[in-house]
Amino acid sequence: MIPLSLARIAEITRGRLDLASPETVVSGPVVIHSGQAETGALFAALRGERSDGHEFAAEAIAAGAVAVLSEREVGEPAVIVDDVMVAMGRLARAVVDRLPDVTVVGLTGSAGKTSTKDLLAHLTSRLGPTIAPPGSYNNEIGHPLTVLRASEDTRYLVLEMGARGLGHIARLSRIAPPDIGIVLNVGSAHIGEFGSRDVVAKAKGELVEALSPKGTAVLNADDPLVHAMAARTPAEIVMFGRTPEATVRAADESLDDAGRARFTLVTPEGSAKVCLRLHGAHAVANALAAAATARRLGMPATDIAEGLSEAGPVSRWRMEVTERPDGVTVVNDAYNANPESVRAALDTVIHMAGEGRIFAVLGAMAELGASTVSEHEKIGAYAARGGVAGLIAVGETAAAVLKGTEQVGTWTGECVQVEDVGAAVAALTERLRPGDVVLIKGSRVAGLERVAEAVVSAVPPEGGDDA
């Protein structure tokens, strides 16, 4: 973070000092876990469902933090505020305002946010010092924490922005007003909370509404609900996608045997071949969004293509592909799930498997509201029509997948329902043979990354039983 005195932090956050010297300078990061505290840090004492950060104030100070951002006296040097989360946002906004040369890029969408953020940050790092969130730091906590990592030499802030309701993205946009706003898609994620796709679109569109006339909206030309957002902003419009009207588009798409996309990046200034290291045809749209933004920042098409082609997976549990020594391929896409992303992942493993067998371990897709049962049934039918050899549905909600497979009378595969991760590992392990491809996917609450980790490490001894 930009060094700031405690007196200045108190002024920004509308707080007061307790047991703290006004001249003391925060020269390190802002952290929310005492174990992350280091010399010069500011420890933000957030209250959570399971713990209260105020109880760890002494540990953070002992580890080197110079003060605590708190809502009450903690017996340690502190800046006391009414609401720590609000104060973090105010502090982040003050940091952005101190960086006149920074370009803020906000990115949202129902799916693909983190992968696109990783690709774009890889590209912008070629242009200048870049700050981007680790993983999916995209809410009212992760967003300001990411901004607060910026220093005076930061030139690009690439910020992922999530929403669980109307007004969320608008609030994040006030913390770090975007110069460029990217909207990837409008899907079913969190539709149980929003109620309909139209409301999801209204929420995602808050990002383009936050742009000034000098800003740029980077929109998916292939998604009608995103395309329509062009009417909601005075900013310049740049379209990406597969349609000929897109400013930045893909041509000559193909997938290699590992399911990695190859395409020609087409821009008004020229074309270049891209060979992604990421798995799945759905990665193309993410790459195009990153490419359209990098082009807007002045990067030539050849450099964009080179950067996209060298960018590997960064965030965990998103189409992580591991080939076991016995020839079983495990695709760990367990970070999150919605109907669109599950179908995209199934398409990828079906392509990867070729003539081989496919197993899918599927957990619940959360926050689908009244459509929960029907959407899980549709996924079961989709997998069956795709020729999946076996489905393992984990948990009561995912059990509806089984009913979906019954709608495909020609399907000859097997579908079982298990209660938990341990049972899923057992059911899968006893069925796998060398050459099989396994997809593991579910919403965050399912914790299916533990299935992937167990299956990756559970390799039969050489010469042992392959079953």
C-alpha positions as CSV (number, residue, x, y, z in Angstrom):
1,M,0.0,0.0,0.0
2,I,1.1,3.6,-0.4
3,P,2.6,4.6,2.9
4,L,0.1,6.6,5.0
5,S,0.3,7.9,8.6
6,L,-2.2,6.7,11.1
7,A,-3.4,10.3,11.4
8,R,-4.2,10.3,7.7
9,I,-5.9,6.9,7.8
10,A,-8.1,8.1,10.7
11,E,-9.0,11.1,8.6
12,I,-9.8,9.0,5.5
13,T,-11.8,6.4,7.4
14,R,-13.6,8.9,9.7
15,G,-12.1,7.2,12.7
16,R,-10.2,8.0,15.8
17,L,-6.9,6.9,17.2
18,D,-6.5,4.8,20.4
19,L,-3.1,4.1,21.9
20,A,-1.6,5.0,18.6
21,S,0.8,7.8,17.5
22,P,-0.5,9.9,14.7
23,E,2.9,10.0,13.1
24,T,3.2,6.2,12.9
25,V,3.2,5.1,9.2
26,V,1.6,2.1,7.7
27,S,4.2,1.0,5.2
28,G,3.1,-2.6,4.7
29,P,-0.1,-4.3,3.5
30,V,-3.6,-4.3,4.8
31,V,-4.4,-7.8,6.1
32,I,-7.5,-9.4,7.5
33,H,-5.8,-12.5,9.0
34,S,-3.4,-12.1,11.9
35,G,-1.2,-14.8,10.4
36,Q,-0.6,-12.6,7.4
37,A,0.6,-9.6,9.4
38,E,4.1,-8.4,8.8
39,T,6.3,-5.4,9.6
40,G,4.4,-2.1,8.9
41,A,1.0,-3.8,8.2
42,L,-2.4,-2.6,9.1
43,F,-4.7,-5.3,10.5
44,A,-8.3,-5.0,9.7
45,A,-10.4,-6.7,12.4
46,L,-13.4,-8.0,10.5
47,R,-16.2,-9.7,12.3
48,G,-17.1,-13.0,10.7
49,E,-19.7,-15.7,11.2
50,R,-17.2,-18.0,13.0
51,S,-14.6,-15.6,14.5
52,D,-14.1,-11.9,15.4
53,G,-10.9,-10.3,14.1
54,H,-10.8,-8.1,17.2
55,E,-9.8,-11.2,19.2
56,F,-6.6,-11.5,17.2
57,A,-5.4,-7.9,17.4
58,A,-2.6,-8.7,19.8
59,E,-1.3,-11.5,17.6
60,A,-1.3,-9.2,14.6
61,I,0.6,-6.5,16.5
62,A,3.1,-9.0,17.8
63,A,3.7,-10.2,14.2
64,G,4.7,-6.6,13.1
65,A,1.4,-4.8,12.4
66,V,1.7,-1.2,13.5
67,A,-2.0,-0.7,14.2
68,V,-5.5,-2.3,14.1
69,L,-8.5,-1.0,12.1
70,S,-11.2,-1.9,14.5
71,E,-14.7,-1.1,15.8
72,R,-13.8,-1.0,19.4
73,E,-10.8,-0.6,21.7
74,V,-8.5,-3.7,21.6
75,G,-5.8,-2.8,24.0
76,E,-3.4,-2.2,21.1
77,P,-2.7,0.8,18.8
78,A,-5.8,1.2,16.7
79,V,-7.8,3.3,14.3
80,I,-11.4,2.9,15.6
81,V,-14.2,3.3,13.1
82,D,-17.9,2.6,12.9
83,D,-17.6,-0.2,10.3
84,V,-14.3,-1.8,9.3
85,M,-15.6,-3.0,6.0
86,V,-16.8,0.5,5.0
87,A,-13.5,1.9,6.3
88,M,-11.5,-0.4,4.1
89,G,-13.5,0.9,1.1
90,R,-12.8,4.5,2.0
91,L,-9.1,3.8,2.4
92,A,-9.0,2.0,-1.0
93,R,-10.7,4.9,-2.7
94,A,-8.1,7.3,-1.2
95,V,-5.3,5.1,-2.5
96,V,-6.8,5.1,-6.1
97,D,-7.1,8.8,-5.9
98,R,-3.4,9.1,-5.2
99,L,-2.6,7.2,-8.4
100,P,-3.3,9.5,-11.3
101,D,-1.5,7.4,-13.8
102,V,-3.3,4.1,-13.0
103,T,-5.8,2.5,-15.4
104,V,-8.6,0.7,-13.5
105,V,-10.2,-2.2,-15.3
106,G,-13.3,-3.7,-13.8
107,L,-14.5,-7.1,-15.0
108,T,-17.8,-9.0,-14.3
109,G,-19.9,-11.8,-15.7
110,S,-21.8,-14.9,-14.6
111,A,-18.9,-17.2,-15.5
112,G,-15.2,-16.9,-16.5
113,K,-14.4,-13.9,-14.4
114,T,-11.3,-15.3,-12.7
115,S,-9.8,-16.9,-15.8
116,T,-10.3,-13.7,-17.8
117,K,-8.8,-11.7,-15.0
118,D,-5.8,-13.9,-14.9
119,L,-5.3,-13.7,-18.7
120,L,-5.7,-9.9,-18.8
121,A,-3.3,-9.4,-15.8
122,H,-0.8,-11.5,-17.7
123,L,-1.1,-9.2,-20.7
124,T,-1.1,-5.9,-18.8
125,S,2.0,-7.0,-16.9
126,R,3.8,-6.7,-20.3
127,L,2.7,-3.0,-20.4
128,G,3.5,-2.0,-16.8
129,P,3.3,-2.9,-13.1
130,T,-0.1,-4.7,-12.6
131,I,-2.1,-5.5,-9.5
132,A,-4.8,-8.2,-9.8
133,P,-6.7,-10.1,-7.1
134,P,-5.5,-13.6,-6.1
135,G,-8.2,-16.2,-6.9
136,S,-11.7,-14.7,-6.7
137,Y,-11.2,-11.7,-4.5
138,N,-14.3,-10.0,-6.0
139,N,-16.6,-8.9,-3.1
140,E,-16.8,-6.0,-0.6
141,I,-13.8,-7.5,1.3
142,G,-11.5,-8.8,-1.5
143,H,-12.1,-5.8,-3.8
144,P,-10.7,-3.1,-1.4
145,L,-7.9,-5.5,-0.3
146,T,-6.8,-5.8,-3.9
147,V,-6.9,-2.1,-4.4
148,L,-4.9,-1.5,-1.2
149,R,-2.0,-3.6,-2.6
150,A,-1.4,-0.8,-5.2
151,S,1.8,1.3,-4.9
152,E,2.9,4.5,-6.6
153,D,4.4,2.6,-9.5
154,T,1.2,0.6,-10.2
155,R,-0.1,1.3,-13.7
156,Y,-2.9,-1.3,-14.1
157,L,-5.5,-2.4,-11.6
158,V,-7.4,-5.4,-12.9
159,L,-10.3,-6.0,-10.6
160,E,-12.8,-8.9,-10.7
161,M,-16.3,-7.8,-9.5
162,G,-18.9,-10.2,-8.3
163,A,-22.5,-9.5,-7.3
164,R,-25.1,-11.2,-5.2
165,G,-27.7,-8.5,-5.5
166,L,-28.5,-5.2,-7.2
167,G,-26.3,-2.3,-6.2
168,H,-23.3,-4.5,-5.3
169,I,-21.2,-3.7,-8.4
170,A,-22.2,-0.1,-8.2
171,R,-20.7,0.1,-4.7
172,L,-17.5,-1.7,-5.8
173,S,-17.2,0.8,-8.7
174,R,-17.3,3.7,-6.3
175,I,-14.3,2.2,-4.4
176,A,-12.2,2.1,-7.6
177,P,-13.9,4.0,-10.5
178,P,-13.3,2.0,-13.6
179,D,-11.7,3.4,-16.8
180,I,-12.5,0.2,-18.7
181,G,-15.5,-2.1,-17.9
182,I,-15.7,-5.7,-19.2
183,V,-18.9,-7.7,-19.1
184,L,-18.4,-11.3,-20.1
185,N,-21.9,-12.9,-20.0
186,V,-25.2,-13.1,-18.2
187,G,-26.0,-16.6,-17.1
188,S,-27.7,-18.6,-14.3
189,A,-25.2,-18.0,-11.5
190,H,-27.0,-16.7,-8.4
191,I,-30.3,-16.6,-10.3
192,G,-32.0,-17.9,-7.1
193,E,-31.0,-14.6,-5.5
194,F,-31.7,-12.3,-8.5
195,G,-34.9,-14.0,-9.7
196,S,-34.3,-13.8,-13.4
197,R,-31.6,-13.3,-16.1
198,D,-32.9,-9.8,-16.8
199,V,-32.2,-8.8,-13.2
200,V,-28.8,-10.4,-13.4
201,A,-28.2,-8.3,-16.5
202,K,-29.3,-5.2,-14.6
203,A,-26.8,-5.9,-11.9
204,K,-23.9,-6.7,-14.2
205,G,-24.7,-3.6,-16.2
206,E,-24.0,-1.4,-13.2
207,L,-20.3,-1.7,-14.2
208,V,-20.8,0.0,-17.6
209,E,-23.1,2.6,-16.0
210,A,-20.1,3.5,-13.8
211,L,-18.0,4.5,-16.8
212,S,-17.4,8.1,-17.8
213,P,-17.7,9.3,-21.4
214,K,-13.9,8.9,-21.5
215,G,-14.1,5.3,-20.5
216,T,-14.5,2.1,-22.5
217,A,-17.0,-0.7,-22.2
218,V,-15.8,-4.1,-23.5
219,L,-18.9,-6.2,-24.2
220,N,-19.6,-9.7,-25.4
221,A,-21.3,-9.3,-28.8
222,D,-22.5,-12.9,-28.7
223,D,-24.6,-12.5,-25.6
224,P,-27.8,-10.4,-26.3
225,L,-28.2,-9.3,-22.7
226,V,-24.6,-8.0,-22.7
227,H,-24.8,-6.5,-26.2
228,A,-27.8,-4.5,-25.0
229,M,-25.7,-2.9,-22.3
230,A,-24.1,-0.6,-24.9
231,A,-27.2,1.6,-24.5
232,R,-26.6,2.0,-20.8
233,T,-23.3,3.9,-21.0
234,P,-21.8,7.1,-22.6
235,A,-18.4,5.3,-22.8
236,E,-16.8,4.0,-26.0
237,I,-18.0,0.6,-27.0
238,V,-15.7,-2.3,-28.0
239,M,-17.3,-5.6,-28.9
240,F,-15.6,-9.0,-28.7
241,G,-16.9,-12.4,-29.7
242,R,-17.3,-14.8,-32.6
243,T,-19.8,-12.7,-34.6
244,P,-18.5,-10.7,-37.6
245,E,-19.7,-7.5,-36.0
246,A,-17.2,-7.9,-33.1
247,T,-14.3,-5.5,-33.1
248,V,-12.1,-8.3,-31.7
249,R,-13.1,-11.8,-32.8
250,A,-12.0,-15.4,-33.2
251,A,-11.8,-17.3,-36.5
252,D,-10.6,-20.8,-37.4
253,E,-11.3,-22.3,-34.0
254,S,-10.2,-25.8,-33.1
255,L,-9.3,-27.9,-30.1
256,D,-6.2,-30.1,-29.8
257,D,-6.4,-33.6,-28.2
258,A,-6.1,-32.1,-24.7
259,G,-9.0,-29.8,-25.3
260,R,-6.9,-26.6,-25.6
261,A,-8.3,-24.0,-28.0
262,R,-6.5,-22.7,-31.1
263,F,-7.9,-19.8,-33.1
264,T,-6.9,-16.8,-35.1
265,L,-7.2,-13.5,-33.3
266,V,-8.8,-11.0,-35.7
267,T,-8.5,-7.2,-34.9
268,P,-8.9,-4.1,-37.1
269,E,-5.1,-3.7,-37.1
270,G,-4.3,-7.3,-38.0
271,S,-4.5,-11.0,-37.1
272,A,-2.4,-13.5,-35.2
273,K,-2.6,-17.1,-34.2
274,V,-3.4,-18.0,-30.6
275,C,-2.6,-21.4,-29.0
276,L,-4.1,-21.4,-25.5
277,R,-2.7,-23.4,-22.7
278,L,-6.1,-23.4,-21.0
279,H,-8.6,-26.2,-21.5
280,G,-12.0,-25.8,-23.1
281,A,-13.6,-24.0,-26.0
282,H,-15.2,-21.6,-23.5
283,A,-11.7,-20.2,-22.8
284,V,-11.9,-18.5,-26.2
285,A,-14.4,-15.9,-25.1
286,N,-12.4,-15.2,-22.0
287,A,-9.3,-14.7,-24.2
288,L,-11.1,-12.4,-26.6
289,A,-12.3,-10.2,-23.7
290,A,-8.7,-9.9,-22.5
291,A,-7.5,-9.3,-26.0
292,A,-10.0,-6.6,-26.7
293,T,-8.9,-4.8,-23.5
294,A,-5.2,-5.1,-24.2
295,R,-5.8,-3.8,-27.7
296,R,-7.6,-0.8,-26.2
297,L,-4.5,-0.2,-24.0
298,G,-2.3,-0.1,-27.1
299,M,-0.9,-3.6,-27.4
300,P,-0.4,-5.0,-31.0
301,A,-2.3,-8.1,-32.1
302,T,1.0,-10.1,-32.4
303,D,2.0,-9.3,-28.8
304,I,-1.5,-10.1,-27.5
305,A,-1.5,-13.4,-29.3
306,E,2.0,-14.2,-27.9
307,G,0.9,-13.3,-24.4
308,L,-2.3,-15.3,-24.5
309,S,-0.4,-18.3,-25.9
310,E,2.1,-18.3,-23.0
311,A,-0.4,-17.7,-20.2
312,G,-0.9,-20.8,-18.1
313,P,-3.5,-21.5,-15.4
314,V,-3.1,-19.3,-12.3
315,S,-6.1,-19.7,-10.0
316,R,-6.6,-23.1,-8.5
317,W,-9.4,-25.7,-9.2
318,R,-10.4,-24.2,-12.6
319,M,-10.0,-26.8,-15.3
320,E,-6.8,-28.1,-13.7
321,V,-5.8,-31.1,-15.7
322,T,-3.6,-33.9,-14.2
323,E,-2.6,-37.1,-15.8
324,R,-1.9,-39.9,-13.3
325,P,0.9,-42.3,-14.0
326,D,-1.6,-45.0,-14.7
327,G,-3.2,-43.0,-17.6
328,V,-6.3,-41.6,-15.8
329,T,-6.8,-37.9,-16.5
330,V,-8.4,-35.9,-13.7
331,V,-10.0,-32.5,-14.6
332,N,-10.5,-30.5,-11.4
333,D,-13.0,-27.8,-12.1
334,A,-14.3,-27.8,-8.5
335,Y,-14.1,-24.1,-7.6
336,N,-17.7,-23.3,-8.6
337,A,-20.5,-24.4,-10.8
338,N,-23.6,-23.2,-12.7
339,P,-25.5,-24.8,-15.6
340,E,-23.5,-23.0,-18.3
341,S,-20.1,-23.8,-16.8
342,V,-21.0,-27.4,-16.1
343,R,-22.1,-27.9,-19.7
344,A,-18.9,-26.2,-20.9
345,A,-16.7,-28.5,-18.7
346,L,-18.6,-31.6,-19.9
347,D,-18.0,-30.6,-23.5
348,T,-14.3,-30.3,-22.8
349,V,-13.9,-33.7,-21.2
350,I,-16.0,-35.3,-23.9
351,H,-13.5,-33.9,-26.5
352,M,-10.5,-34.9,-24.4
353,A,-11.6,-38.5,-23.9
354,G,-12.0,-39.3,-27.6
355,E,-13.0,-43.0,-27.6
356,G,-12.2,-43.3,-23.9
357,R,-14.6,-43.5,-21.0
358,I,-15.7,-40.4,-19.1
359,F,-16.8,-40.1,-15.5
360,A,-18.2,-37.0,-13.9
361,V,-18.4,-36.3,-10.2
362,L,-21.0,-33.5,-9.8
363,G,-21.9,-31.6,-6.7
364,A,-24.8,-29.2,-6.2
365,M,-25.1,-26.1,-8.3
366,A,-26.0,-23.6,-5.6
367,E,-28.2,-20.5,-5.6
368,L,-30.5,-21.6,-8.5
369,G,-33.7,-20.9,-6.5
370,A,-36.9,-22.4,-7.9
371,S,-35.1,-23.9,-10.9
372,T,-32.7,-26.0,-8.7
373,V,-34.3,-29.4,-9.4
374,S,-35.0,-28.8,-13.1
375,E,-31.4,-27.4,-13.8
376,H,-29.8,-30.4,-12.2
377,E,-32.1,-32.7,-14.2
378,K,-31.0,-31.0,-17.4
379,I,-27.4,-31.5,-16.5
380,G,-28.0,-35.2,-16.0
381,A,-29.6,-35.4,-19.4
382,Y,-26.9,-33.4,-21.0
383,A,-24.2,-35.7,-19.7
384,A,-26.1,-38.8,-20.7
385,R,-26.5,-37.5,-24.3
386,G,-22.8,-36.7,-24.3
387,G,-22.0,-40.4,-23.7
388,V,-20.6,-40.1,-20.2
389,A,-19.9,-43.6,-18.9
390,G,-20.7,-42.8,-15.2
391,L,-22.1,-40.0,-13.1
392,I,-21.5,-39.7,-9.4
393,A,-23.9,-37.1,-7.8
394,V,-22.7,-35.9,-4.4
395,G,-25.2,-34.7,-1.9
396,E,-29.0,-34.5,-1.8
397,T,-29.4,-31.5,-4.1
398,A,-27.3,-33.1,-6.9
399,A,-29.4,-36.3,-6.7
400,A,-31.8,-34.7,-9.3
401,V,-29.0,-35.4,-11.8
402,L,-30.0,-39.1,-11.7
403,K,-33.6,-38.3,-12.8
404,G,-32.2,-36.3,-15.7
405,T,-30.3,-39.3,-17.0
406,E,-33.5,-41.4,-17.0
407,Q,-34.9,-39.0,-19.7
408,V,-32.3,-40.3,-22.1
409,G,-33.5,-43.8,-22.9
410,T,-30.6,-44.7,-25.1
411,W,-28.0,-44.0,-22.3
412,T,-26.2,-47.2,-21.1
413,G,-24.1,-45.5,-18.4
414,E,-24.3,-45.7,-14.7
415,C,-25.4,-43.0,-12.3
416,V,-25.1,-43.3,-8.5
417,Q,-25.8,-40.8,-5.7
418,V,-23.6,-40.5,-2.7
419,E,-23.8,-38.4,0.5
420,D,-20.4,-36.9,0.8
421,V,-16.8,-36.5,-0.5
422,G,-15.5,-39.7,1.1
423,A,-18.2,-41.8,-0.5
424,A,-17.6,-40.1,-3.8
425,V,-13.9,-40.9,-3.7
426,A,-14.7,-44.6,-2.9
427,A,-17.3,-44.9,-5.7
428,L,-15.0,-43.3,-8.3
429,T,-11.9,-45.2,-7.3
430,E,-13.5,-48.6,-7.7
431,R,-14.7,-47.8,-11.2
432,L,-11.6,-46.1,-12.8
433,R,-9.4,-47.8,-15.4
434,P,-6.3,-46.5,-17.2
435,G,-7.3,-44.1,-20.0
436,D,-10.4,-42.8,-18.3
437,V,-11.1,-39.1,-18.1
438,V,-12.7,-37.7,-14.9
439,L,-14.5,-34.4,-14.5
440,I,-15.0,-33.1,-10.9
441,K,-17.2,-30.1,-10.6
442,G,-19.6,-28.4,-8.1
443,S,-20.4,-25.2,-6.4
444,R,-18.0,-24.0,-3.7
445,V,-20.2,-25.3,-0.9
446,A,-19.7,-28.9,-2.2
447,G,-15.9,-28.9,-1.5
448,L,-15.3,-31.3,-4.4
449,E,-11.6,-30.2,-4.7
450,R,-11.0,-32.8,-2.0
451,V,-12.3,-35.5,-4.3
452,A,-9.9,-34.4,-7.0
453,E,-7.0,-34.3,-4.6
454,A,-7.7,-37.8,-3.3
455,V,-8.2,-39.2,-6.8
456,V,-5.0,-37.6,-8.2
457,S,-3.0,-39.2,-5.3
458,A,-4.8,-42.6,-5.3
459,V,-2.7,-44.3,-8.0
460,P,-2.8,-48.2,-8.0
461,P,0.6,-49.8,-7.4
462,E,2.4,-51.0,-10.5
463,G,1.1,-54.3,-11.5
464,G,-1.8,-54.0,-9.1
465,D,-5.5,-54.1,-9.7
466,D,-6.5,-51.3,-12.1
467,A,-10.1,-51.4,-10.8
